[in-house]
Each structure stands twice: as C-alpha cells, then as structure tokens.
Amino acid sequence: MTPAHTPLSSALTPPAILAPATTLFSTRAARMRALASGHALGDWLAWLARLFEAQQNLAEQLPAFTLPIVSAPQMPLLAAHRATLLARAKEILPRLAQSFPSVAMPTGDELDARLAAGLSRAAAQPDTAPAEACDFIIAAALQVVWADAAHQALPGFRQPTAVPAAACPCCGSAPHASLVYAGEGKDGLRYLECSLCATRWNAIRARCTHCDTGEVVQYFGLEGGSEAVRAEACDTCHSYIKTFFPKHDSQIDPQADDLATLALDVLVGEQGYARSTPNLFLGAGEAVPA
C-alpha cells in the first residue's frame, strides 16, 4: 500500500511531523474496502469507502489554488486562513455530492451552519446534534480542502510555540487517533493524526492527550481481536483515545480502522471511560468536555 504520510525532516532523526500524502484518500478507501468485507457493519463501511474514493477523485481534480502561508509562531499554520478554506470547501462540495445523488444536501444558511458544525466537531467541541449522511459528505469536503492546504503549508513547517500538544500544529484541530511506529527511524514513537487535515505529529507515549497526565494510563483491547488496535484510557480524566500499532498490521489507516472497531468503543464505554477524540464520520455521542 502506498504510504499515506511523508516525513518533513531527515531520515537520520525522527521527524516531528508527517505530512499527508497526495494518495491519502485512495489509501484510506482501499483499507476501508478490505475492512468492510464480512464485517457486521459492512454496508456502512462500504459506503464510506465510496466516499473516501470520491474524496481522492476530487482531490486530484481540484482547481489550482495557491495559499499564501502566514508564519505566526503563536498559531497553527492554517489558522489565519479558516474563512478562505471554508469558502473553498463550500465551493467544491457540489462536485463531491454528485457522487451521492440520493443524499439530500442542505443549502443557504443551513449549509453554512453544517459546515461550521463540521469544523467544530474536528476541534472536539461538544456536539449533541445527530449527524446525517449529508454531514459526512460535508466533512469529506472539509478534509479534502484542509489536507490540500496542509500539502502547501507543511514544507515550511515551524512548530507553533503556543499550540497545545494535543492540537494539530497545522490546523489546530483535535486528533482522532494515535499510532505507535516500529522501524522507519521512528521505532516506538507515537504520532497523533489530525481529524481534519490528516497531519501527524509526534506526542509523548503513555501520557493522556486530553488532560496531559501520565499517572495512570491503561490499555483495552477486544478479546480475540487484533493486537494492532488498543484504547488508551486515562484514570485521571476517564477519557480514552484509540491507538494503533502498525507493527501488528502494516495496512492500518487510523480513520478507517477507527470506524471498523466501534465494538472497542462500546467495551471501553462500559468500563466508565468516554471518548475524547472526534471522528467526523461518527454521529454525536458521549465525549469528555474540553
């Protein structure tokens, strides 16, 4: 499978940040198709695979767009361009929606509200409104635009000095999962993956990404399930984040594998922990307040 992320520093030193590759969505779609086969939620996962494929097609056909990067050490790289990127997502959304003619898409003020809600979900802000199919398509358009902008912004990356460790240094959104690498000059390092632009950044292992404590962190997995996926739970704030281990499955995609392992969310929830990270293709649910 084609690597979905590219390091931005020398292979001799572990990179602090990994940029999403131009094949991000096709890699994700291929993984989701594989996971959908024989899965109890196979029809839904297969629909999402189609959506990820449509994202890749749209990403490859985006009109030329140059984003003037403003280097502000106190802000994520893309923070100053939120309004511009939001307008671009609204502009390309109809092209993405054409692949799903049975889904009724909102217009006018309702569309603006749902676009804004998508960005709020990516920032892990509390959300109690149930998501509809149109919200997933809107989220997909937002991801295409923000990932494209990340391609432009990250080559000149400088770590913002005032951005929280658990916020994406590129766009400021929350991570939806983490990965622990093996080999490739990153052996044992953990990276968080942004729920919006898919940028990955290095984060300290065995430390809660929600409350930043390292006192009591434990791991949960499904009995008989793959060792490649665990829920890292914090006994201080009672939150958890899914963590993936590619050494046990080299084909892992955090977005796709997160959605295919919802049984783990149920298990950890029954133990009294709440999910602290968003996934833009899940409906509203229990979440730890920011």
Summary of the structure (lengths in Angstrom):
residues: 290
radius of gyration: 17.9
end to end distance: 35.6
largest distance: 50.7
contacts: 953
relative contact order: 0.15
helix: 36%
strand: 14%
